[in-house]
Amino acid sequence: MVAMSLIWSFPPLTASAKPRRVNRYSGVAMASASVNVDNVKVTQGLGDLPKIDLTSVHGSEAEIYLFGGCVTSWKVASKDLLFVRPDAIFDGKKPISGGLPHCFPQFGPGAIQQHGFARNVNWSLVNSENVEGNPVITLELKDTPYSRSMWDYSFLALYKVTLHRNTLSTELRITNTDEKPFSFTTALHTYFRASVTGASVTGLKGCKTLNKNPDPKNPVEGKEERDVVTFPGFVDCVYLDAPEELQLDNGLGDKITIKNTNWSDAVLWNPHLSMEACYKDFVCVENAKIGQVELEHNQSWTATQLLSLA
Ligand code: TA6
């Protein structure tokens, strides 16, 4: 095993700085020089945003933007299983609409901006490893004056991403580094490439549902009765106490297993005609924590997601 630790972060933010605007980091070359494993590379992505390219010795590939700590691409045998919306903006101001965006410290609408701020700020690369030919990186996010302006807590988020032959795994660990307790909700808002008419998810039968169709502002409680859930129109549904394993048939000939630990809930979303340009090409199957996670000083919460192509 070759392992390497590094701290690569954006310049410190002052109270007067506008963190969301710190979007172009000129030190990509410098940062990449400090990554001494050959299967992790820091490159300039779209909009000149720093991007980390992972390559497994087994041929799979992944791309992660530091902006939002967002995995935007996961390729097995050159086929990308994730989807980035054509309207996604890579300007370091708006969240990247696609891949695996973080929703933290809030899922959905609420006291702060929709889906929280973690998808909307720069994460730092703090570790990279080559484990038997498979790349592993860890990103870090800490509170800043910007995050504190809307959520006044000190926290540490560590996000480990591992690429294997036909799996992509993530581990998110949130630690309360504040003196006072805090609570949060969170999700990995995963966009899968799909043919929406052929896509389906199995494993959700029996779950309690909060169905946001027809009115996202007034979810209706129910129970999932179907063995196989499809996407025949607008879908926006929370599944409470979802199982640790779901199966996605993306309608393109691929079967993807979505395993998790500690992501207790799941969300299915397809916007249908409200995103006419792309709704046919993706489905979101999200691991989520809809109930508040409460952490005291120094306590942590950890959840993992493992995506495997059959
Ligand atoms: O996870 C589903 C959802 O919460 C939907 O209600 C919809 O709003 C979607 O996320 C997209 O949110 P976004 O803020 O990324 O446009």
Boltz pocket constraint, residues with backbone or C-beta under 6 A from the ligand:
constraints:
  - pocket:
      binder: B
      contacts: [[A, 97], [A, 108], [A, 114], [A, 115], [A, 189], [A, 212], [A, 216], [A, 236], [A, 267], [A, 268], [A, 269], [A, 284], [A, 286]]
      max_distance: 6.0
